[in-house]
Amino acid sequence: MKQIIECVPNFSEGRDMAVIQQITDQIKTVEGVRLLDVDPGAATNRTVVTIAGEPEQVIEAAFRAVKKAMEVIDMSKHSGAHPRFGATDVCPLVPIANITMEETVKYAHRLGERIGKELGIPVYCYEEAARIPERRNLAYCRSGEYEGLSQKLSDPSSKPDFGPAQFLPKTGAIAVGARDFLVAYNVNLNTTSTRRANAVAFDIREKGRPMREGNPVTGKIVKDEKGNPVNIPGSLKACKAIGWYIEEYGIAQVSINLTNISITPVHVAFEEACKKAQERGMRVTGSEIVGLAPLKVFTDAGKYFLKKQNRSVGVSEAELIKIAVKSMGLDDLKQFNPEEKIIEYVLQEKSGRLLMDMTCSAFADETASESPAPGGGSISAYMGALGVSLGTMVANLSSHKPGWDDRWEEFSDWAEKGQALKDELIRLVDEDTNAFNRIMDAFGLPKGSEQEKSARTEAIQEATRYAIEIPFRVMKKSFETMEILKAMAETGNPNSVSDAGVGALAARSAVMGAFLNVKINAAGLNDKAFVASVIAEGTEIERNAKLMEEQILEIVNQKINA
C-alpha cells in the first residue's frame, strides 16, 4: 500500500499572484504530487499551499518550492499581519496513510538537512520533528520573527538545526516540522444563537472558558498570581472551538479545529458536541468537514457507530464511509462526495481501466481473449478474494443471527480480518497483471549497445523477481484466509456452512494456482538462492493449504450430513 504524506508550506507572499504561481509551478514539475490547495491572504501577505503524495516525491516538490521562494521573495520588503521569519516560513509534513509519525519525522529531517546544505538557509525543526524540546513550539522557533533573526542567529543557543547560523536578509529562515493532521470540522445546531453555540464550544474545547466569581456568565474573571485568567478546561484534548452564525444556512455552528485526530477523532468530537448541546436544550442536526480529510477519519467513525449498534464492523470501505456520513450528518448542508473529500481518493491515479473495476462478465471476457493478461496469477488472486468473501459473509451473517447477540463482537472480529484480506487480494489481481506487463516492458528495451544490453538484462531480472514476489504474496494471503474459513465452518451460522466449504475450495485453488505462477517465473531468475528459498516456503504453504482444506471440508460435510 502506498505511503501518503501531506505538506503544507506557508510562503511569505499573499498579494502577488504571479510570484505565488512561480512557486506552485515548481511543485507541478514533480510527477506523482498533487497540488490540493493554494490559499493566499492579502492581509497576512501569506499563502498556504497544500500538496500530497508519496513521501519521496513530496519532499522533492517541497524543496523545489522552497528554492523558488528563495529566488522570488524578498523578506527585507515584506510586511503582513501573520508572524513570520522566512520566505518559506514553515513547511510541516503530515502523515496521511500507511506511514507512522516516526517515519514522517525522518523525512522532515531529510528535507531540512537538504535545505540547509544545498540552499544555505537556516532551518529550525519544530513540533514532532524538534531536535531540541523547546523547539516543539513553533512560536519559540520563530520568536523575534524576521526583524530579530539577525541577532538570534548570532546567539550560540539559537543555532539552527540545519544550515549555517547566517542571516540572509532576502530569505530569512525556515521552520520544517512534522505534525498530525488538522481537521477543520463544523457541527450544525438547531439554533441561530451565536452565544449558545459559543457555550457548547467552550464546553468541549481544551482551553475551556474563563473561571468567574459568582455568576458563571457575568461574574468577575478569576486571575492567578501573575494576573493571567484562570480557565476551566473543556472536555476534549487537542480541540479548539468557537461558535458562530452562518447566514448562508441560517444556523449557528460550533466551528472546531481538531489538531490531533489521534487524540480526539472526529466522531468523538461529534458525540461530545451532541451531548453538550443536548444539556443546553439544543440538538445537533448534522456536521461538515471543511476541506479534505484522511480516509481513516471516515472508516474509524463508521466502525465506531456500527459498534454502538452491536453490528459487525467487517463491512466494505464504502459501507463504513456511508455509515459515517449518515451518523454524523455530513450531508446535512450539502451533498457529501467521498471522491472530493477524502485525500486518498483525490490522489488516486486515473490509470484507465482496472481489472477489478470491470463487471464479472467483462473480466471473464478479458481473460478469455487473446491477450496474455490477466492470466493465472490474477485469477488465483481473484479466487482467493472470492473465497475469503464467502468466509466474511458467514461471519457477518453469524454476527446478526437472532439469539447470538452476545457473540456479535466475536464474529465482527473475523469479518474485519476477512475484509482486510479481501481488499489485499483484490489489489493483487491487478498487481499480478502489472507485474507481467513489467516483464514485457523490460524485454522491449533496446539492446543495441553493451550498455543497453546490460541495462535491459538488469531490468528483466528486476521485473522477474517482482513477478515472483506478487503471486508468492497471493499464496500467503490466500492461505491466511483459511483460518477464517475454518473458524466459520466450526462456529459460524450452521445454515451457511456450505459457503465456508466453497470458500475453502477457492482458497486452496488460489494457493496452488499462485504457486504455479511462482514456479514458472522463478525459472527466469538468476538469483538461485532467492528462488530456492521461495520454492521451499511455497511448497510448505501449498502442503498446509491442502491439509487445511481437508479439515474444513470434513467439518462442513459432518454438519451437512448431521
C-alpha positions, 0 to 999 in steps of 0.5 A, spaced: 500 500 500 502 506 498 505 511 503 501 518 503 504 524 506 501 531 506 505 538 506 503 544 507 508 550 506 506 557 508 510 562 503 511 569 505 507 572 499 499 573 499 498 579 494 502 577 488 499 572 484 504 571 479 510 570 484 505 565 488 504 561 481 512 561 480 512 557 486 506 552 485 509 551 478 515 548 481 511 543 485 507 541 478 514 539 475 514 533 480 510 527 477 506 523 482 504 530 487 498 533 487 497 540 488 490 540 493 490 547 495 493 554 494 490 559 499 493 566 499 491 572 504 492 579 502 492 581 509 497 576 512 501 577 505 501 569 506 499 563 502 498 556 504 499 551 499 497 544 500 500 538 496 500 530 497 503 524 495 508 519 496 513 521 501 519 521 496 516 525 491 513 530 496 519 532 499 522 533 492 516 538 490 517 541 497 524 543 496 523 545 489 518 550 492 522 552 497 528 554 492 523 558 488 521 562 494 528 563 495 529 566 488 522 570 488 521 573 495 524 578 498 523 578 506 527 585 507 520 588 503 515 584 506 510 586 511 503 582 513 499 581 519 501 573 520 508 572 524 513 570 520 521 569 519 522 566 512 520 566 505 518 559 506 516 560 513 514 553 515 513 547 511 510 541 516 509 534 513 503 530 515 502 523 515 496 521 511 496 513 510 500 507 511 506 511 514 507 512 522 509 519 525 516 516 526 517 515 519 514 522 517 519 525 522 525 522 518 523 525 512 522 532 515 529 531 517 531 529 510 528 535 507 531 540 512 538 537 512 537 538 504 535 545 505 540 547 509 546 544 505 544 545 498 540 552 499 544 555 505 538 557 509 537 556 516 532 551 518 529 550 525 525 543 526 519 544 530 513 540 533 514 532 532 520 533 528 524 538 534 531 536 535 531 540 541 524 540 546 523 547 546 523 547 539 516 543 539 513 550 539 513 553 533 512 560 536 519 559 540 522 557 533 520 563 530 520 568 536 523 575 534 520 573 527 524 576 521 526 583 524 530 579 530 533 573 526 539 577 525 541 577 532 538 570 534 542 567 529 548 570 532 546 567 539 550 560 540 543 557 543 539 559 537 543 555 532 539 552 527 538 545 526 540 545 519 544 550 515 549 555 517 547 560 523 547 566 517 542 571 516 540 572 509 536 578 509 532 576 502 530 569 505 530 569 512 529 562 515 525 556 515 521 552 520 520 544 517 516 540 522 512 534 522 505 534 525 498 530 525 493 532 521 488 538 522 481 537 521 477 543 520 470 540 522 463 544 523 457 541 527 450 544 525 445 546 531 438 547 531 439 554 533 441 561 530 444 563 537 451 565 536 452 565 544 449 558 545 453 555 540 459 559 543 457 555 550 457 548 547 464 550 544 467 552 550 464 546 553 468 541 549 474 545 547 481 544 551 482 551 553 475 551 556 472 558 558 474 563 563 473 561 571 468 567 574 466 569 581 459 568 582 455 568 576 458 563 571 456 568 565 457 575 568 461 574 574 468 577 575 474 573 571 478 569 576 486 571 575 492 567 578 498 570 581 501 573 575 494 576 573 493 571 567 485 568 567 484 562 570 480 557 565 476 551 566 478 546 561 473 543 556 472 536 555 476 534 549 484 534 548 487 537 542 480 541 540 479 548 539 472 551 538 468 557 537 461 558 535 458 562 530 452 564 525 452 562 518 447 566 514 448 562 508 444 556 512 441 560 517 444 556 523 449 557 528 455 552 528 460 550 533 466 551 528 472 546 531 479 545 529 481 538 531 489 538 531 490 531 533 485 526 530 489 521 534 487 524 540 480 526 539 477 523 532 472 526 529 466 522 531 468 523 538 468 530 537 461 529 534 458 525 540 461 530 545 458 536 541 451 532 541 451 531 548 453 538 550 448 541 546 443 536 548 444 539 556 443 546 553 436 544 550 439 544 543 440 538 538 445 537 533 442 536 526 448 534 522 456 536 521 461 538 515 468 537 514 471 543 511 476 541 506 479 534 505 480 529 510 484 522 511 480 516 509 481 513 516 477 519 519 471 516 515 472 508 516 474 509 524 467 513 525 463 508 521 466 502 525 465 506 531 457 507 530 456 500 527 459 498 534 454 502 538 449 498 534 452 491 536 453 490 528 459 487 525 464 492 523 467 487 517 463 491 512 466 494 505 470 501 505 464 504 502 459 501 507 463 504 513 464 511 509 456 511 508 455 509 515 459 515 517 456 520 513 449 518 515 451 518 523 454 524 523 450 528 518 455 530 513 450 531 508 446 535 512 448 542 508 450 539 502 451 533 498 457 529 501 462 526 495 467 521 498 471 522 491 472 530 493 473 529 500 477 524 502 485 525 500 486 518 498 481 518 493 483 525 490 490 522 489 488 516 486 491 515 479 486 515 473 490 509 470 484 507 465 481 501 466 482 496 472 481 489 472 477 489 478 473 495 476 470 491 470 463 487 471 464 479 472 462 478 465 467 483 462 473 480 466 471 473 464 471 476 457 478 479 458 481 473 460 478 469 455 481 473 449 487 473 446 491 477 450 496 474 455 493 478 461 490 477 466 492 470 466 493 465 472 496 469 477 490 474 477 485 469 477 488 465 483 488 472 486 481 473 484 479 466 487 482 467 493 478 474 494 472 470 492 473 465 497 475 469 503 468 473 501 464 467 502 468 466 509 466 474 511 459 473 509 458 467 514 461 471 519 457 477 518 451 473 517 453 469 524 454 476 527 446 478 526 443 471 527 437 472 532 439 469 539 447 470 538 447 477 540 452 476 545 457 473 540 456 479 535 463 482 537 466 475 536 464 474 529 465 482 527 472 480 529 473 475 523 469 479 518 474 485 519 480 480 518 476 477 512 475 484 509 482 486 510 484 480 506 479 481 501 481 488 499 489 485 499 487 480 494 483 484 490 489 489 489 493 483 487 489 481 481 491 487 478 498 487 481 499 480 478 497 483 471 502 489 472 507 485 474 507 481 467 506 487 463 513 489 467 516 483 464 514 485 457 516 492 458 523 490 460 524 485 454 522 491 449 528 495 451 533 496 446 539 492 446 543 495 441 549 497 445 553 493 451 550 498 455 543 497 453 544 490 453 546 490 460 541 495 462 535 491 459 538 484 462 538 488 469 531 490 468 528 483 466 531 480 472 528 486 476 521 485 473 522 477 474 523 477 481 517 482 482 513 477 478 515 472 483 514 476 489 506 478 487 503 471 486 508 468 492 504 474 496 497 471 493 499 464 496 500 467 503 494 471 503 490 466 500 492 461 505 491 466 511 484 466 509 483 459 511 483 460 518 477 464 517 474 459 513 475 454 518 473 458 524 466 459 520 465 452 518 466 450 526 462 456 529 459 460 524 451 460 522 450 452 521 445 454 515 451 457 511 456 452 512 456 450 505 459 457 503 465 456 508 466 449 504 466 453 497 470 458 500 475 453 502 475 450 495 477 457 492 482 458 497 486 452 496 485 453 488 488 460 489 494 457 493 496 452 488 494 456 482 499 462 485 504 457 486 504 455 479 505 462 477 511 462 482 514 456 479 514 458 472 517 465 473 522 463 478 525 459 472 527 466 469 531 468 475 538 468 476 538 469 483 538 461 485 538 462 492 532 467 492 528 462 488 530 456 492 528 459 498 521 461 495 520 454 492 521 451 499 516 456 503 511 455 497 511 448 497 510 448 505 504 453 504 501 449 498 502 442 503 498 446 509 493 449 504 491 442 502 491 439 509 487 445 511 482 444 506 481 437 508 479 439 515 474 444 513 471 440 508 470 434 513 467 439 518 462 442 513 460 435 510 459 432 518 454 438 519 451 437 512 450 430 513 448 431 521 
